[in-house]
Amino acid sequence: MTTTTLYPGKDGVGVIRRTVLPGGLRVVTETIPTVRSVAVGMWVGIGSRDEAPEHMGATHFLEHLLFKGTPTRDAMEISASIEGIGGEINAFTAKEYTCYYARVLDEDLPLAIDVLADVVTSSLITAEDVESERGVILEEIAMHDDDPSDVVHEQFSAELYGDTPIGRPILGNEDSINALTRDRIREYYQRYYLPPRTVVSVAGNMDHERVVELVAAAYERAGALDGGALPSPPRIGGPGVEPRSGIRVIDRPTEQANLVLGTTGLSRTDDRRFALGVLNAALGGGMSSRLFQEIREKRGLAYSAYSFTSQYADTGQFGIYVGCLPSKIEDVLKICRDEVARVVTEGISAEEITRGKGQMRGGLVLGLEDTGSRMSRIGKSELVYEELMSVDEVLARIEAVTAEDIADIARDVLNRPLTLTVIGPYADKDFSFAIA
C-alpha cells in the first residue's frame, strides 16, 4: 500500500492524497474541514464506448442493476440506508466511465462507503431483476426519444462518429436492450468491475487514513482485494476520429426545430483545450456571446442558442445548438456559418478574450463550491488524466491563453468538415448549403 500527497492544500484545507491498495484499487481524497458533509464516488473505468455490438447498452443496464440487490441488502435497503439519514445516492453512465456516488453527513461516511462498495462489488444480477429493469430502461429510452433537444445531440454524435462505439447511444436502443441476457450482462460485470479499474474518491470533512481503512475493509469483506494487480493506466489517446462531413435529418412534426452544427474537437489532454474553451465561451458560451446576441437578442430568431465542447480520450466535439421555429432555420444556419467564418478570418476581440477567460475561471471556481463537485474532479482526474492539476494551475493555464492561441485553434477546428443534425418537419428539405 502506497500513499502520496498530490496537493498540499492551504492552511490544512484542500489537501489531496492518494493511496493504492493491494489489487490496484485507488483511493483519492480531498480534505475540507470547514464543511459538515462528505461525498463519496466509486468510479469504474468502463463506459459505453467499450461495448462490443453484443453488449450495446450493457454499461448503463449495469448501472441500474447494481442497485437491485446484493447478498446483504435488497433494493429497498440500499436506497433507504442512505436516504434514511438524509443523504443521497445515485449513479451515472458516460461514454468512458461509470460513477456510483453518495453524499451524506460527515458522521455517516462509514455507512456510505459500505453501501457503495457493496453495490459495486457484490451485485446479484438475478434473472428476475434483469427482466424488471429491462422494462424500466425501455421506458427511459422512450422518454429520451420524446425530447428532441436530447435526441439531436445524440444523433449528432452518431453522424459525427459513424457506426462506432463512441457514436452509439449510451442507453442502447430497443433492439439491443431486448437482446441482452442475464448471462451476457453478468459476464460484462465480472470482466470489467475490478479493483484495478476502480477509483474511490472522497471529498469533505474526513480523514484520509480513516477513509482508506473503511474502503479496504469493505473490499476485503467482498473478497475483492486479492492479487498483486496494478492500477489500470489512464485512458489517454487511442485511434482518434477523422473529421467527416454529413447531414442527418429526423423528420418530425415538431413546433420547434432543433439543430446541432459542428465537427470533431480536441481530446481531453490536448494542451490547446484551454484556448478552445476561451473561444467557445466567446462564440456561444453565454448571453453575452456572439451567437446569443446575433440570433436571439438582435433578431429574435430563437430562445436557446449556444456552442459547446466535449472531450474524450482520443477525440472531442465542438458544436452549436439552436432551437428555433421551423420557418427560421435557414436564417439561423446562415448566422451560425457567418459567425464561425468571421472567427476564423478575423479572430475575436481583446474584450471577448477577457470575457471568455472570466467565464471559464468563474465556471471552474464556482463549480467547486460543494463536496460533490470536488469529489468528481479528483475522481475523474485520477481515472482519465496522467496528473491532477490544482485549481490554481488550471486558472493559470486559462490566463496564459493568447489571441494567437485562439486564432490557431479557430483555424484548425473551425475549418474541419462540418456535420449537421436537424429534427423538425423537413421531409424533403435540402440542407447541403449549411455544410458546404
Beta strands, then each sheet from edge to edge (+ up, - down):
strand 1: 2-7
strand 2: 15-20
strand 3: 26-31
strand 4: 37-44
strand 5: 88-93
strand 6: 98-105
strand 7: 198-204
strand 8: 246-251
strand 9: 257-264
strand 10: 302-311
strand 11: 316-324
strand 12: 419-424
sheet 1: 1+ 2- 3+ 7+ 4- 6+ 5-
sheet 2: 8+ 12+ 9- 11+ 10-
end
